[in-house]
Amino acid sequence: MNVRVDEELCIGCGNCEDICPAVFHVDEISGKSQVIDSEACEFVGCCEAAEENCPVEAISLEE
């Protein structure tokens, strides 16, 4: 699964990191979320929840 965070939309709220820390990390310098391991989506199963809980719809998932 390919996971992307649109940094233009991201507000750095941290929901994705709270829900799925194996995949997402909010960078301390930019304040934006980054994908740290998109392959982990296949194993931890939380990427869909992170996408649904992003308040600005900055996360996209592609099979």
C-alpha positions, 0 to 999 in steps of 0.5 A: 500500500502506498501512503502519502501525506500532502504537506501543503494540507497537513496542519501537524495535529498529530492524529495520524501519529497517535493512531498509527505510530509505526507509519506516521511521525510529525517532524519536529522541525517542519511540524508536518506529518511524514510517512516513516514506513508505508510497508507497515500499513500491511501489518499493523492495519491502522492506516485507514483509521489515520486517513479517516481521522485526518481533519484536513484530509492530507493522507491518501492511501493507494493500493 
